[in-house]
Amino acid sequence: MKPYLLKNIFVIFTFFFFVQSSFSQKLVILHTNDMHSKLTGFGPELAYTPMSINDDNTRGGFARLASLFNKEKAQNPKSTLIVDAGDFLMGTIFHADEENEGFQLRLMKKMGYDVVTLGNHEFDFGPAALAKIINSSRTKGEIPQIVASNLIFSSESNKDDGLERLFNEKSIVKYSIIEKNGLKIGIIGIVGKDADEVAPNAKPVSFDNQIKTVKKLADELKNNQRVDLLICLSHSGFYPDGKGGYEGEDLKLAAKVKNLDVIISGHTHVKTEKAITLNNTIIVQTGSYAKNLGRLELNIENKKVKSFDFRLIPVEDKILGNQDIDNLINEYKQIVSDKYFKPLGLTYTQAFAETNFTVKRNSLKDKSVGTMGQFVADAIKYYVDKHAEKVDLAIVASGTIREEILPGKITAPDVFRISPLGSGKDEIPGYALSKIYISGKEVKKLMEVIVMAQHPGDDSYINFSGMTIDADKDKMMLHKVQKVYFNGSELDVSKENTKLYSVAASSYLLQFIGRIKKISHGLIKIIPKDKNGNPITDMTKQVIDFDLDKKGIQEGKTWIALIEYIESFKDTDNDGLTEIPEKYKK
């Protein structure tokens, strides 16, 4: 062969090698987490106007999200991946009829979601109900691929058989492999340790260790399935560490698992203005309620992320909503309004109260204590006293209070969102209000636990109504509560006082009363009792009957208690709307 031919072949080979080695592929990941069925915008319901712009201050809304998805897919049709990191359900009246309608998953597919994972709140109604929701959704239309990598089904109970069938039928998968822009993408979905601990209704389903699960699947997907990119949808989360950084489960996951390219995080409702990078893993989270859309653009060369760009896109009133999605939501809005609000004499869009100030929740961010907890506790006591046998004490935990009351006109869906979680044995959403009895000495012990656990913003922060206490937080443990008063009279907390005192709360919260010994490491023991003083073995039998004249147990719900409590206030300006009293301002 002539020398010049050899030289030309070498030049061509070098050129192609250079092109091959520098070949770059783009992937745009649009992601959400913890949307909690907020199909409409975050704010007063009547303020949300998705089909007009620059005329409201609400954030979020699926119609606006759909517009952002469509815009991105038009610009990057082959390289856009849309995912959610769990808790997409549970939080508004829209979730209440999901077992029958299977609406939201179908809506998310129409919007463009490719893959979603399950969070703890998808299990709020139990695994059998979750199976019904998924079955109802997929029989009426297409749904996004559901990945759930660390589910463990019970071999002894049949209560999770429906969900296990969906897993065996591949309607739920351990991992998903998707191709976008020539990239083979492996996607894992997990429920973290903390999310597991606050999902009592998931039983008999349990969740395998997330680090062990992801390590195993990362090896399978990278080495055997040969994926180019590995993404974990992690309903585990993290928190600010107070030093300008973050700490928590997803950072531990990134530190322990190799070959994990991206963690789309959820559960803790934390907003990452900038992406976190650890051990070559990119970690991002959007906050909650679809107030922001996460956009992570990856530049990939030779199966490695060479660079990335991350930003949060505010889902705000500058974005004109998608008309088709908005129409579907409005149709569903009428269904749930007729079913749940009409029996109360209300409609979805009917204002029945107003306020010119915010009734605030406790804030973990600035360590402030709001008045919403007191407001809810007062409402529960008012409602129980009005419809059933009066109780001595009503309690509520901050973690069950999901929203504030914002200035403006107040509607039934606004109130429902304050306490939307759980279900009872009737067809009305919400945990059933229940009642237990404890001794005077145990009341004092309960107050000691409450004082010790009062960390503003923490989910375990307890508010109570019906009594007051004198407490000194500087005193030794178990000696902080000095005196307890019911109706202005000091309570006898000695052993000699054999009288039992009634405590009302949601059935969810009362489940934890009997666990105080474990929570306090054996220091405090409280035995929940029935009215005859017998230890309670089945908390479901403590549900309060709110209408003794009707057959069966007529359950009460916190959100209905709130509506009735608000309706009891005065209409001070004679406009037909009651006003929230000023005492709840501070």
MARKOL-467656 format. One line per 2 residues: number of its first residue (from 1); their letters; for each residue x, y, z of C-alpha. Coordinates in Angstrom, 1 decimal. Layout:
BEGIN
NUM = A = X,Y,Z  ...
***
This chain:
BEGIN
1 = MK = 0.0,0.0,0.0  1.2,3.5,-0.9
3 = PY = 2.3,5.8,2.0  -0.2,8.5,1.2
5 = LL = -3.1,5.9,1.3  -1.9,4.8,4.7
7 = KN = -1.8,8.4,5.8  -5.3,9.1,4.6
9 = IF = -6.7,6.0,6.3  -5.1,7.1,9.5
11 = VI = -6.6,10.6,9.2  -10.1,9.1,8.5
13 = FT = -9.8,6.6,11.4  -8.6,9.4,13.8
15 = FF = -11.6,11.6,12.7  -14.2,8.9,13.2
17 = FF = -12.6,7.9,16.6  -12.8,11.6,17.7
19 = VQ = -16.4,11.9,16.6  -17.3,8.7,18.3
21 = SS = -15.5,9.5,21.5  -17.1,13.0,21.8
23 = FS = -20.6,11.9,20.9  -23.0,13.7,23.2
25 = QK = -26.6,13.0,24.1  -29.1,15.2,25.9
27 = LV = -31.8,14.1,28.3  -34.3,16.6,29.9
29 = IL = -35.9,15.2,33.1  -39.1,17.1,34.2
31 = HT = -40.0,16.0,37.7  -42.5,16.5,40.5
33 = ND = -43.0,15.1,44.0  -45.5,15.3,46.8
35 = MH = -48.3,16.8,44.6  -51.0,15.3,47.0
37 = SK = -53.8,15.5,44.5  -53.6,19.2,44.1
39 = LT = -55.1,19.2,40.7  -56.0,22.9,41.1
41 = GF = -53.6,25.6,42.3  -52.3,26.1,45.8
43 = GP = -54.2,28.9,47.4  -57.8,29.8,48.0
45 = EL = -59.8,27.7,45.6  -61.8,30.6,44.2
47 = AY = -58.7,32.5,43.4  -57.3,29.8,40.9
49 = TP = -57.8,30.9,37.3  -55.7,28.6,35.1
51 = MS = -57.3,29.7,31.8  -56.3,33.3,32.2
53 = IN = -53.0,34.8,33.1  -51.6,37.5,35.4
55 = DD = -54.8,37.8,37.6  -54.1,35.5,40.6
57 = NT = -51.4,34.6,43.1  -52.0,30.8,43.2
59 = RG = -49.2,28.3,42.5  -49.4,24.9,40.8
61 = GF = -52.3,23.3,39.1  -52.3,20.4,36.6
63 = AR = -53.5,22.5,33.7  -50.5,24.7,34.0
65 = LA = -48.2,21.8,34.5  -49.5,20.2,31.3
67 = SL = -48.7,23.4,29.4  -45.1,23.3,30.6
69 = FN = -44.8,19.6,29.7  -46.1,20.3,26.2
71 = KE = -43.8,23.2,25.7  -40.7,21.2,26.7
73 = KA = -41.8,18.2,24.5  -42.2,20.5,21.6
75 = QN = -38.6,21.8,22.0  -37.1,18.4,22.9
77 = PK = -39.5,15.8,21.5  -37.2,12.8,21.7
79 = ST = -35.3,13.6,24.9  -37.9,14.6,27.4
81 = LI = -38.6,12.3,30.4  -41.4,13.1,32.9
83 = VD = -41.4,11.5,36.3  -42.9,11.8,39.8
85 = AG = -41.3,10.7,43.1  -44.4,9.7,45.0
87 = DF = -47.3,11.0,47.1  -49.0,12.2,44.0
89 = LM = -52.3,11.1,45.6  -54.0,12.2,48.9
91 = GT = -54.4,15.8,49.9  -57.6,17.2,48.4
93 = IF = -61.2,16.1,47.9  -60.1,14.8,44.5
95 = HA = -58.5,11.7,46.0  -61.7,10.8,47.9
97 = DE = -63.3,8.9,45.0  -60.2,7.5,43.3
99 = EN = -61.2,3.8,44.1  -64.3,4.3,41.9
101 = EG = -63.1,6.8,39.3  -59.3,6.1,39.0
103 = FQ = -59.1,9.6,37.7  -55.7,11.1,38.6
105 = LR = -53.4,8.4,37.2  -55.2,8.6,33.9
107 = LM = -55.0,12.4,34.0  -51.2,12.2,34.6
109 = KK = -50.8,10.0,31.6  -52.7,12.4,29.4
111 = MG = -50.4,15.2,30.7  -47.3,13.2,29.7
113 = YD = -46.0,11.4,32.7  -43.8,8.4,31.8
115 = VV = -43.0,6.9,35.2  -44.2,7.4,38.8
117 = TL = -43.3,5.8,42.1  -45.4,5.2,45.2
119 = GN = -45.0,7.2,48.4  -46.3,6.5,51.9
121 = HE = -49.6,8.4,51.3  -50.5,6.2,48.3
123 = FD = -51.1,3.6,51.1  -53.4,5.8,53.2
125 = FG = -56.4,3.8,52.5  -54.5,0.5,52.7
127 = PA = -53.0,-1.8,50.0  -56.4,-3.2,48.9
129 = AL = -57.7,0.3,48.2  -54.5,1.2,46.4
131 = AK = -55.0,-1.9,44.2  -58.6,-0.8,43.5
133 = II = -57.3,2.7,42.5  -54.8,1.3,40.1
135 = NS = -57.2,-1.2,38.6  -59.9,1.4,38.2
137 = SR = -57.4,3.7,36.5  -56.0,1.2,34.0
139 = TK = -59.4,-0.3,33.1  -60.6,3.2,32.1
141 = GE = -57.5,4.3,30.2  -53.7,4.4,30.1
143 = IP = -51.7,5.2,33.2  -47.9,6.0,33.7
145 = QI = -45.6,3.1,34.4  -45.5,2.5,38.2
147 = VA = -42.2,1.4,39.6  -42.0,0.2,43.2
149 = SN = -38.7,-1.5,43.9  -38.7,-2.4,47.6
151 = LI = -42.2,-3.7,48.2  -42.5,-6.8,50.3
153 = FS = -45.8,-8.7,50.2  -47.1,-10.7,53.1
155 = SE = -47.2,-14.5,52.7  -49.6,-14.8,55.6
157 = SN = -52.2,-12.1,55.0  -54.5,-11.8,52.0
159 = KD = -55.0,-8.0,52.5  -52.3,-7.2,50.0
161 = DG = -53.1,-9.9,47.4  -54.7,-7.4,45.0
163 = LE = -51.6,-5.2,45.0  -49.4,-8.3,44.6
165 = RL = -51.4,-9.4,41.6  -50.7,-6.1,39.9
167 = FN = -47.0,-6.6,40.6  -47.1,-10.1,39.1
169 = EK = -49.0,-8.8,36.1  -46.3,-6.1,35.6
171 = SI = -48.8,-3.2,36.2  -46.3,-2.4,38.9
173 = VK = -42.7,-3.2,38.2  -39.5,-3.5,40.3
175 = YS = -37.7,-1.4,37.7  -38.4,0.2,34.3
177 = II = -36.2,0.6,31.3  -37.0,3.4,28.9
179 = EK = -35.3,4.7,25.8  -35.1,8.4,25.1
181 = NG = -32.9,10.0,22.5  -30.9,6.8,22.0
183 = LK = -30.3,6.5,25.7  -31.2,3.3,27.6
185 = IG = -32.5,4.6,31.0  -33.1,2.4,34.0
187 = II = -35.5,3.7,36.6  -35.9,2.5,40.2
189 = GI = -38.6,3.6,42.7  -38.3,3.2,46.5
191 = VG = -40.1,4.1,49.8  -37.6,5.2,52.4
193 = KD = -37.3,4.4,56.1  -39.1,7.5,57.5
195 = AD = -41.9,7.2,54.9  -42.3,3.6,55.9
197 = EV = -42.6,4.5,59.6  -45.4,7.0,58.9
199 = AP = -47.4,4.6,56.8  -49.2,2.4,59.3
201 = NA = -52.0,1.6,56.8  -49.6,0.0,54.4
203 = KP = -49.6,-3.2,56.4  -49.3,-6.1,55.6
205 = VS = -47.1,-4.6,52.9  -43.6,-3.7,54.2
207 = FD = -40.6,-2.1,52.5  -37.1,-3.6,52.1
209 = NQ = -34.1,-1.6,53.1  -33.7,1.1,50.4
211 = IK = -29.9,1.1,50.2  -29.8,-2.7,49.9
213 = TV = -32.5,-2.6,47.2  -30.9,0.1,45.1
215 = KK = -27.4,-1.5,45.3  -28.8,-4.8,44.0
217 = LA = -30.8,-3.2,41.2  -28.0,-0.8,40.3
219 = DE = -25.8,-3.8,39.7  -28.5,-5.6,37.7
221 = LK = -29.3,-2.5,35.5  -25.8,-1.3,34.9
223 = NN = -24.0,-4.6,34.5  -26.6,-7.0,33.1
225 = QR = -29.2,-4.8,31.5  -26.4,-2.4,30.3
227 = VD = -28.4,0.8,30.8  -26.7,4.1,30.0
229 = LL = -28.2,6.0,32.9  -29.7,5.0,36.2
231 = IC = -32.4,7.1,37.9  -33.9,6.5,41.4
233 = LS = -37.3,8.0,42.2  -36.8,8.1,46.0
235 = HS = -39.6,8.7,48.4  -37.1,9.1,51.2
237 = GF = -35.9,12.7,51.2  -33.5,14.9,53.1
239 = YP = -33.6,18.1,55.2  -31.4,21.2,55.5
241 = DG = -28.7,20.6,58.1  -28.7,24.2,59.4
243 = KG = -25.2,24.7,58.1  -26.0,25.6,54.5
245 = GY = -26.1,21.9,53.4  -28.4,18.9,53.6
247 = EG = -28.6,15.6,55.5  -30.9,12.6,55.4
249 = ED = -31.7,9.4,53.7  -31.2,10.3,50.0
251 = LK = -27.7,11.7,50.8  -26.9,8.4,52.6
253 = LA = -28.2,6.5,49.6  -26.0,8.5,47.2
255 = AK = -22.9,7.9,49.5  -23.5,4.2,49.7
257 = VK = -24.5,3.3,46.1  -22.2,3.5,43.1
259 = NL = -23.4,3.9,39.5  -26.4,5.9,40.6
261 = DV = -26.6,8.9,38.3  -29.7,10.8,39.5
263 = II = -32.0,10.8,42.6  -35.3,12.4,42.0
265 = SG = -36.3,12.9,45.7  -39.6,13.3,47.5
267 = HT = -41.3,12.9,50.9  -39.7,15.8,52.9
269 = HV = -41.2,18.7,50.8  -37.8,20.3,50.5
271 = KT = -37.1,22.7,47.6  -33.6,22.5,46.1
273 = EK = -32.8,25.8,44.4  -29.5,24.2,43.3
275 = AI = -28.9,20.5,42.7  -27.0,18.5,45.3
277 = TL = -24.1,16.5,44.0  -22.6,13.6,46.0
279 = NN = -20.5,10.7,44.9  -21.2,11.6,41.2
281 = TI = -24.9,11.5,42.0  -27.2,14.4,41.3
283 = IV = -30.0,14.9,43.9  -33.0,17.2,43.3
285 = QT = -36.4,17.9,44.9  -39.1,20.4,44.0
287 = GS = -40.8,21.1,47.3  -44.4,20.1,47.2
289 = YA = -47.9,20.7,45.7  -46.6,21.2,42.2
291 = KN = -45.7,24.8,43.0  -42.5,24.2,41.1
293 = LG = -41.5,22.0,38.2  -38.0,20.6,38.3
295 = RL = -36.1,20.6,35.1  -32.8,18.7,35.0
297 = EL = -30.9,18.7,31.7  -28.1,16.1,31.4
299 = NI = -25.3,16.1,28.9  -24.1,12.5,28.5
301 = EN = -21.0,11.2,26.8  -20.0,7.5,26.7
303 = KK = -22.7,6.6,29.4  -21.3,9.3,31.8
305 = VK = -23.0,12.5,32.8  -20.4,15.1,31.7
307 = SF = -22.4,18.2,32.7  -25.9,19.2,33.8
309 = DF = -28.2,22.2,34.2  -30.9,22.3,36.9
311 = RL = -33.6,24.8,37.6  -37.0,25.1,39.3
313 = IP = -39.7,26.5,37.1  -42.4,28.3,39.1
315 = VE = -45.8,26.9,38.2  -47.5,30.3,38.4
317 = DK = -50.2,32.5,36.9  -47.9,33.6,34.0
319 = IL = -48.6,30.2,32.5  -51.8,29.7,30.6
321 = GN = -53.2,26.3,31.4  -54.0,23.5,29.0
323 = QD = -57.7,23.7,28.2  -58.3,19.9,27.7
325 = ID = -56.8,19.1,31.1  -58.7,21.9,32.8
327 = NL = -62.0,20.6,31.3  -61.4,17.1,32.6
329 = IN = -60.6,18.5,36.1  -63.8,20.6,36.1
331 = EY = -65.9,17.5,35.1  -64.4,15.5,38.0
333 = KQ = -64.8,18.5,40.3  -68.6,18.2,39.8
335 = IV = -68.6,14.5,40.6  -66.8,14.9,44.0
337 = SD = -68.8,18.0,44.8  -72.1,16.2,44.4
339 = KY = -70.9,13.2,46.4  -69.2,14.8,49.4
341 = FK = -70.2,18.5,49.7  -73.8,18.4,48.6
343 = PL = -74.9,16.3,51.6  -73.5,19.2,53.8
345 = GL = -75.5,21.8,51.9  -72.4,23.1,50.1
347 = TY = -70.9,23.0,46.6  -67.3,23.0,45.4
349 = TQ = -67.4,26.7,44.5  -69.7,28.0,47.3
351 = AF = -68.0,30.3,49.8  -69.4,30.1,53.3
353 = AE = -66.8,32.0,55.4  -64.0,34.5,55.0
355 = TN = -60.9,35.8,56.7  -58.6,38.8,56.3
357 = FT = -55.6,37.0,57.9  -53.7,33.7,57.6
359 = VK = -54.4,31.0,60.2  -50.8,29.7,60.1
361 = RN = -49.4,26.2,60.6  -46.2,25.7,62.6
363 = SL = -43.1,26.4,60.6  -40.0,24.2,60.7
365 = KD = -38.2,26.8,58.6  -38.4,29.7,61.1
367 = KS = -39.3,27.6,64.2  -42.5,29.6,64.7
369 = VG = -45.7,28.2,66.2  -48.9,29.0,64.4
371 = TM = -52.5,28.9,65.5  -53.8,26.3,63.1
373 = GQ = -53.2,23.4,65.5  -55.2,25.2,68.2
375 = FV = -57.9,25.9,65.7  -58.3,22.3,64.6
377 = AD = -58.2,21.0,68.2  -60.9,23.5,69.2
379 = AI = -63.0,22.4,66.1  -62.8,18.7,67.1
381 = KY = -63.9,19.4,70.7  -66.7,21.7,69.5
383 = YV = -67.9,19.0,67.0  -67.7,16.1,69.4
385 = DK = -69.4,18.0,72.2  -72.2,19.1,69.9
387 = HA = -73.0,15.7,68.4  -71.9,13.1,70.9
389 = EK = -71.0,12.7,74.5  -68.8,15.6,75.7
391 = VD = -65.1,15.0,76.0  -62.6,16.4,78.4
393 = LA = -59.8,16.8,75.9  -59.3,17.0,72.1
395 = IV = -55.8,16.6,70.6  -54.3,17.0,67.1
397 = AS = -50.8,16.5,65.7  -49.2,19.0,63.3
399 = GT = -48.4,16.2,60.8  -52.1,15.7,60.1
401 = IR = -52.6,19.4,59.4  -51.7,19.8,55.8
403 = EE = -52.6,23.5,54.9  -53.3,26.9,56.3
405 = IL = -56.4,29.0,56.0  -55.4,31.8,53.6
407 = PG = -57.0,35.3,53.4  -60.1,35.5,51.2
409 = KI = -63.3,33.6,50.8  -63.4,30.1,52.2
411 = TA = -65.0,27.1,50.4  -65.5,23.5,51.4
413 = PD = -62.5,22.2,49.3  -60.3,24.8,51.1
415 = VF = -61.3,23.4,54.5  -61.0,19.7,53.4
417 = RI = -57.4,20.3,52.4  -56.5,21.2,56.1
419 = SP = -57.2,17.7,57.3  -57.6,15.5,54.2
421 = LG = -55.9,12.2,55.1  -57.1,8.8,55.8
423 = SG = -60.4,6.9,55.7  -62.8,5.1,58.0
425 = KD = -65.3,2.4,57.4  -67.9,4.6,55.7
427 = EI = -67.6,6.2,52.3  -66.7,9.6,53.6
429 = PG = -63.0,10.5,53.4  -61.0,11.2,56.5
431 = YA = -59.8,9.3,59.6  -62.7,8.6,62.0
433 = LS = -62.8,10.7,65.1  -62.3,8.3,68.1
435 = KI = -62.2,8.4,71.9  -60.2,6.8,74.6
437 = YI = -60.1,7.2,78.4  -57.0,7.7,80.6
439 = SG = -56.5,8.4,84.3  -55.7,11.8,85.8
441 = KE = -52.2,10.7,86.4  -51.9,9.6,82.8
443 = VK = -53.3,12.9,81.6  -50.3,14.5,83.4
445 = KL = -47.9,12.0,81.7  -49.4,12.8,78.3
447 = ME = -48.8,16.4,78.9  -45.2,15.7,79.8
449 = VI = -44.8,13.9,76.5  -46.4,16.8,74.7
451 = VM = -44.2,19.4,76.4  -41.0,17.3,75.6
453 = AQ = -42.0,16.9,72.0  -42.9,20.5,71.3
455 = HP = -40.5,21.2,68.4  -42.1,23.9,66.2
457 = GD = -42.7,22.6,62.7  -42.2,18.9,63.7
459 = DS = -45.0,16.6,62.7  -45.3,15.3,66.3
461 = YI = -46.1,18.7,67.7  -49.4,18.3,69.6
463 = NF = -52.1,20.9,70.2  -55.0,20.3,72.6
465 = SG = -58.3,21.8,73.5  -60.3,21.5,76.7
467 = MT = -57.6,22.1,79.3  -54.6,24.3,80.2
469 = ID = -51.3,23.5,81.9  -48.6,25.3,83.9
471 = AD = -45.3,24.1,82.5  -41.7,24.9,83.0
473 = KD = -39.5,23.6,80.2  -36.4,24.2,82.2
475 = KM = -37.4,21.6,84.8  -36.1,18.0,84.7
477 = ML = -37.7,15.4,82.4  -41.1,14.2,83.7
479 = HK = -41.2,17.2,86.0  -41.9,20.0,83.5
481 = VQ = -45.7,20.0,83.9  -46.6,21.7,87.2
483 = KV = -50.4,21.8,87.1  -53.2,20.7,84.8
485 = YF = -56.6,22.4,84.7  -60.0,21.4,83.3
487 = NG = -62.5,24.2,83.0  -60.4,26.3,85.4
489 = SE = -60.2,23.7,88.1  -57.0,22.0,89.0
491 = LD = -56.8,18.3,88.1  -56.0,15.8,90.8
493 = VS = -53.1,13.8,89.3  -52.6,11.5,92.2
495 = KE = -53.1,7.7,92.2  -56.0,8.2,94.5
497 = NT = -58.0,9.9,91.7  -59.6,6.9,89.9
499 = KL = -61.8,9.0,87.6  -61.2,8.5,83.9
501 = YS = -60.9,11.4,81.4  -61.9,11.2,77.8
503 = VA = -59.6,12.1,74.9  -60.8,12.6,71.4
505 = AS = -58.7,12.6,68.3  -58.5,11.0,64.9
507 = SY = -58.1,7.2,64.9  -54.7,7.7,63.3
509 = LL = -53.3,9.8,66.1  -54.8,7.6,68.9
511 = QF = -52.9,4.6,67.5  -49.8,6.3,68.8
513 = IG = -51.0,6.9,72.4  -50.3,3.2,73.3
515 = RI = -46.8,3.5,71.8  -45.7,6.3,74.1
517 = KK = -43.7,3.8,76.3  -41.7,2.8,73.2
519 = IS = -41.3,6.4,72.0  -40.2,7.5,75.5
521 = HG = -37.8,4.5,75.8  -39.8,3.1,78.6
523 = LI = -39.9,6.2,80.8  -43.7,6.9,80.3
525 = KI = -46.5,4.4,80.0  -50.1,5.3,79.1
527 = IP = -52.7,2.6,78.7  -55.6,3.6,76.5
529 = KD = -58.9,2.4,78.1  -62.6,2.2,77.2
531 = KN = -65.1,4.0,79.3  -65.3,1.1,81.8
533 = GN = -61.5,1.1,82.3  -60.7,-1.9,80.3
535 = PI = -57.4,-1.7,78.3  -58.1,-1.2,74.6
537 = TD = -57.0,-4.0,72.3  -58.8,-2.9,69.2
539 = MT = -58.7,0.9,68.5  -61.4,0.5,65.7
541 = KQ = -64.0,-0.1,68.4  -63.3,3.4,69.9
543 = VI = -64.8,5.2,66.9  -67.3,7.8,68.1
545 = DF = -70.9,7.3,66.9  -72.2,10.8,65.9
547 = DL = -75.8,9.7,65.5  -77.2,7.1,67.9
549 = DK = -80.6,7.1,66.1  -79.1,5.6,63.0
551 = KG = -78.1,2.0,62.5  -74.4,1.3,62.7
553 = IQ = -71.6,3.8,63.5  -72.0,7.2,62.0
555 = EG = -68.4,8.5,61.8  -67.2,12.0,62.4
557 = KT = -64.4,13.6,60.4  -62.0,16.4,61.3
559 = WI = -62.7,18.3,58.1  -66.5,18.2,58.7
561 = AL = -65.8,19.3,62.3  -63.9,22.3,60.8
563 = IE = -66.7,23.2,58.5  -69.3,23.2,61.3
565 = YI = -67.0,25.1,63.6  -66.4,27.8,61.0
567 = ES = -70.1,28.0,60.3  -70.7,28.6,64.0
569 = FK = -68.7,31.9,63.9  -70.4,35.3,63.6
571 = DT = -71.0,37.1,60.4  -69.8,40.5,61.6
573 = DN = -70.2,42.4,58.4  -73.6,40.9,57.4
575 = DG = -72.4,39.6,54.0  -73.6,36.1,54.5
577 = LT = -70.1,34.8,55.3  -68.9,34.0,58.8
579 = EI = -65.5,35.4,59.9  -62.6,33.6,61.5
581 = PE = -62.2,35.1,65.0  -59.2,37.3,65.7
583 = KY = -58.0,35.0,68.5  -56.6,32.7,65.8
585 = KK = -54.5,35.5,64.3  -51.6,35.1,66.8
***
